[in-house]
Amino acid sequence: MRTRWILVIWVVLAALASSGFGVAAQGGVVTPDGRYYDAYIPAATKAGQFYQYSCEFDASWVILATFGYDVPFEEQLAIVGHDTSIEPYYVESADGFLIYGGDITEAYSGDYTKNLLARTTGAAMLPLFEHFGLEATPAKTREEIEDALDRGGLVWMKATVDFLPWAPTTWVTPSGVTLPTVLGNDHAVVIMGYNEFGVVIRDVLGPTDTNWNRAYEYDVPWDRFLSVFEAQGSDGIAVFPTSASPAPMPIESGESGQVCC
C-alpha cells in the first residue's frame, strides 16, 4: 500500500476523545466546533482512496482503523475475494441500464484501477469485518442506523458520489441474480453520526477534479440520504467493536464538517 495513503488523519481534536465525547450520551454530543449530534463516533480517515474505484475498501478501512486494525487494500481484497470472471459492462435497454458483471454478493467485481463500473456490496464486505472479530450486521433502515450509532458502532454504506442524483441501474450476475444499483457515480462511505436533521459522513475521497471542495466529513439531510440509500438497495453494514478489539489509534488532528447536498 502506498505510504501516502497509510497516513492517518483524524477529524476531531484529542480533547473530543479524552473528554468522553464521540459516543451516544444523554443529551447528545456537541463537537468542539459547535455541531450537535444524538450520536457521533470519531472515525479514522486518510488522504484519498487506495485506487480510483476502491471506495468500498476505503470505507471499510475507516471502520477497521477506527476499531484498531490498519488493514492494507491487498489484504482486504484477499479476504473479500475478487471476481474476474467477467469485466463489468453496461447496456441500455427498454428496462433501463443493465450492468453485467460478477457476483457482487460474494466478491468484488471489476478492475479497481480503471473501470467505473467495478464494485461490490455489503453482503460481500460483511465477512471482512467478521474476519477481524468485529460484530457486523445489515443495517437497512433509518432506525437500524440510528441504533447502531447509539451503540457506538459505525455504518458502512453504498451511496452515490456527493449524494448526487443517479441513473437507476440493475446489476446482473452470471447466474441471473439482479440487484439495484447506480450507473456511473457508485460510491461507498461511512456513517459516523446523526441528529434529527440528517447524518454525518466520513468520505476519504476528499477533493478531486469533480469537487475540489469535497470535505472528508460532511452532513447529509435525511431525505437526500434515504433516497440515495434506497437507490443502492439500502445497502448498509453496522459494525461494532468487541472486547477483543485493539485500542483505537491516537487522534492527531481536527477538521470541521460541512453540509452536503
N, C-alpha and C positions, 0 to 999 in steps of 0.2 A: 504494500500500500504506500502510495506516495506520501512523503513526510509532510508536505504542506497541508495534507488532509488529516493528519494524525492530531494536529494541534487542537486541544480542547478549549473552546471559547464559551464561557458560561455567561448567562444573561441576567443574573441577579447578583447583587453585592453579597459579600461574605456575611454581612450583618443579617441579611434576609434568612440565611440558613441557620446561623448561630442563635438567632433570636427565637427560633421555633416556627417562623412563618414558612409558607410553602406547602402546607398541608391544610386540609379542611379543618375548620375550627369554628366553635360557636361564635357567631358574629362575623364570620368570613375572614378574608385575608386582604390586607392593604399593602401593596408593594411600596418600595421606597420612593417611587415617582408618583405615588398617589392613586394608582389604579386599584379598584376593589373587585375581588372575585369571591364567590362562595367557596371555591377550592382553587388552589394554584400550586402546581408541583414544579419547582425549578428543574429544568431539563437541560441536558448537555446539548451542545451544538458544535459545529466545526465549519471551517471556511470552504463551503462548496461541497458538491457531490463527489462521490468516488469516480463516476463516469457520467457521460451525458444522460444516459437513461437508466441509472441505477437507483432511482428515488426510493423504491421500496426498501432497499438495503441501507440507504442513508437514514430513513426514518427508523428502521429497526436498530441501527447503530445508536441513535439518540437514546432510545429506551434502554438498550443494553448498557450503554456507557453511564447513563443516569443511575442504574442499579448496580454499577460496579464492574461491568465487563466491557473492555475495549476490544471489539472483535473486528478484524480486518474484513474487507469485502470478500476476498477469496475464500476465507473460512466460512463466512455466512453462505455464500453461493454453494459451497460444497455440501452444507447441511440441508439447504432448501432443495437443491437439485437444479439442473439446467437442461431443459428440454430443447434439443437442437434438431429434432426430427423434421421440423418444418419452420422456415423463417417466416414470421408473420407478414401477411399482406392483406390488403383490403380490396373489396369490390363494392360498387354501389348498385343496389338492386331496387326493385319496386317496394321492398320492405325496408329500405334504408341502407345504411352502411353495414357491411359484414366484414369482420376480420377473421381470417383463417390462420390459426396458429396451433401451438402445442397445448397440452393440458395444463392450464394455469391454475387449476385447483390442486395440482400435485407438484408443480415446479415453476421455475422462471422460464419464459419462452422468448427467444429472440436475441439479437446482437445488442448488448447494452452499450456498445460504443457508437452505434450509428443508426439503429432502427428505431424511429419514434414510436413504433407500434409495440416494441418489446415491453413486457410487463409480467406481473403475476398477481395473485390475490392473497387475501388474508388467510384463506384456507391452507395455502402452501407455506405461508410465513409462520403460522402458529407453532409448528414443531420446532422452529428455530428458537423461540423463546423457551419452550419446554426443555430443549436440549441443555440450556443453562440453568435449569432448575427453577425457572420463574413460573408463576401461575399465569395462565393465559386462557382467555375465553372470548368467544364472539361478543361484540357489543353492537347491536343493530338499531337501537332506538335512543332518543334523547335521554330517557330515563336510565337506560343502562350505562350510557356515557357519564352522566352526572354521578351515578352510584359508584362507578369505577374511580372517578376523580375524588369523590368524597372519601373513598377508602385508601387514598394515597397512591393510586395507580396512574398509569399513562395509557393513552389510547392511540394505537397505530391505525391509520385510516387511508383509504383511497379517496382522492379528490380530483380537482382539476387545477392546473397552474393558476395561482392567484384567485382561485374560486370563481373563475370567469365562465361565461356561457360555453356550452359544449354542443357537439353534434352527437345525438343519440346513436349508439352503435351496439351491435351484437357480436360477441366473440364466439366463434365456432371451434370446438376442439376436434381432434381427429376422430373421436368416437361420436361426434354429432351433438355433444352437450353444448347448450347455448347459455351465455352469461351476459348480463347488461354491462356496458362499459361506455367509454367515450372514445372519440377518434384520435385527434392529434394533440390534445393537451392533458393526457393522463398524468397523474401525479400521486405521490404519497407523502403524507405529513404526520405530525404527532399532535394530538390534543393534550394540552398541559394545564388547562384551567377552564372555568366557566363562571358566568353570572347570569342574571335574568335577561341580559341583552344579547349574549352570544358566547362564543368560545374563544380561547386564546390558543394560537397555533405556533408550534415550533417548526420552521421550514428552513432546512440548511441550504436550499438552493441559492438563497441570497441574491444580490444584484447580478443581473445578466442583461444582454442586449435586448431582451423582451421587456424588461422592467428594471432600470437602473436604481429605482427607489425601493425595491423589494427588501423588506426587513427580515431578519431571522426570527422575529417574534411579532405577531400581529393578531388583532381581534377580527372575528368574522361574525356578523349578526346571525341569529338563529335561523331566520327564514332563508337566507342565502346558503348558510351551511347545510341545512337539512335538504334543500333542493339538490345541491351538488352531491351530498352523501347518498341520496336516493338514486341519482343517475348512475352511481357506481355500485348499485346493488346493496346499499347500506353496509358497506364492507369495512367493519372496524374490529380490532382486536384489543381488548382490555388486558393490560399486563401489570402484574403486581410483584413486588419483591417478596422474598421469603426470609425466614430467619437464617437461612444458609447463604444468603446473598452477600457478596463482599461489601465493604464500606463504599459509599459513593465517592467519586473523585472530588478533589477540592474545588471550590468555586473560586474563579480567578478574576472575573470582570463582569461588568453590567452593561445593559443596553435597554433603553425604554422601548415599549411596544408601540405599534402603530395600528390604526384602524384600516382594515382591508375591505374592499368591495362595497 
